Amino acid sequence: MIQPLRKVVGRLVETPVKREAPARLVVADDHDFVRSGIKVMLSGETDLRIVGEAADGQEALEICGRERPDLALMDVRMPRMDGLTATRSIKRSFPGVSVLILTMHENEDYLLEAVKAGAAGYVLKDAPQNELVTAIRKVLEGETTLNRRLATGLLKRLANDARGAAAPRAEDGRAAPAQPLTARELEVLEHVALGQTNREIAEDFVISVGTVKNHVEHIIAKLEASDRTQAVVRALELRLIDFPRP
């Protein structure tokens, strides 16, 4: 049985909107006992359903192509294709599939590579059940589950890299967005970079949570990102924003 999965991040956000049907998940880990443990931990969650299991990254990619799940729980170190490579392939081929990295390593380098690969979150394997479930639901609702200390270090590194870049261009080669971000969208994005939830941003700007959600959706669309984390990464790479000071 897997040890309780430990310490995911962040503060809880608004109550998630209930789905009509259970969210569909794929679990990718090369250890049977880890996959079995996750199945047991999620067995009582009626809004979450595991539709596939993979023992390596290549198998995870194939299952995502066949099942088109809402989210893939992805180990980092696996045979044939590691989890980071699989995440890049999944996000490139099936951008609608969210990826939550599942690993034993609380390491800024892993987090950096995971976020650059397209992961929306990063969970340590020995977090308790309720934190794993919360992390999954947050990602499904468009939030992120990044440890704030590690995420802050990551974003500072990306900002420093961007300052030293020869020209504003994202890592995937795309230039600045065709439709520029508005001044308000840039302000909201800076608050997202600080790890604030939609509710916290709404309180700072004295606007509704719904208005913040609309701003975030427009930002993600304009930057051709898959989620708010990727939007911040792309904006830093393109030097649209600098790392803000809290």
C-alpha positions, 0 to 999 in steps of 0.5 A, a space after each residue: 500500500 502506498 504511504 500517504 501521499 505528503 504535502 502538496 501546496 497551496 491554499 484552498 480556493 473557491 468551492 469547485 463547480 460540480 461536474 455532470 460526470 466523474 472526471 476521468 483520470 489516468 495513473 502512470 507509475 512503474 510500481 504496481 503498489 503505487 498505482 494500487 494505492 492511488 486506486 484505493 485512495 480515490 475509490 470513495 471519490 464519486 466525482 473521480 474515476 480512473 480509466 487507465 493505468 500505465 507502467 511507463 510514459 509511452 503507455 501513458 501517452 497511448 492511453 491518453 490518446 485512446 481515452 482522452 482523460 481529463 487528467 493524468 497523474 504522472 510519475 517522473 522516473 519511469 522506463 521506456 519514456 520518463 514522465 517529463 518526456 511523456 508530459 511534453 508529448 501529451 500536452 503537444 498532442 492532447 492539450 486538453 489533458 491536464 497533467 499532475 506530476 507525482 514524485 518523491 522528489 521535492 526539488 526545484 529542478 524537477 519542478 522547473 522541468 515539470 512546469 516547462 513540460 506543461 504540468 499544471 501541478 506537482 505532488 509529493 508521493 507521501 502527501 495524505 489522501 485529502 491533499 492528493 484529492 484536493 490537488 486533483 480537484 484544483 487542477 481540474 478546476 483550472 487552479 494549480 497545486 505548486 508548492 509556493 516556496 518551490 514555485 517562487 524559486 522557479 519563477 524567479 529563475 525563469 525571469 532571470 533566464 528571460 532577462 538574459 535572452 537575446 530576444 523575446 521568444 517562448 521556449 517552444 519558439 513562439 513569438 509574442 502573442 498576436 493579440 496583446 494582453 491589456 493593462 488589466 490582464 497584465 496586472 492580473 497575470 502578475 498576481 497569478 505569478 505570486 500564486 494568488 487564487 482567483 478569490 484573492 485577486 478579486 479582493 485585491 482589485 475589488 472585483 468579482 471572482 467571475 471577472 477574475 476568471 474571465 481575465 484569466 481565461 483571456 490571458 490563457 487563450 491569448 498566450 496559447 497556454 494550457 493553464 494559468 501556470 503555463 501562462 505565467 511561464 510563457 509571459 516570463 519567457 516573452 518578458 511580458 511581465 517581470 517576476 513581481 515582488 509580493 
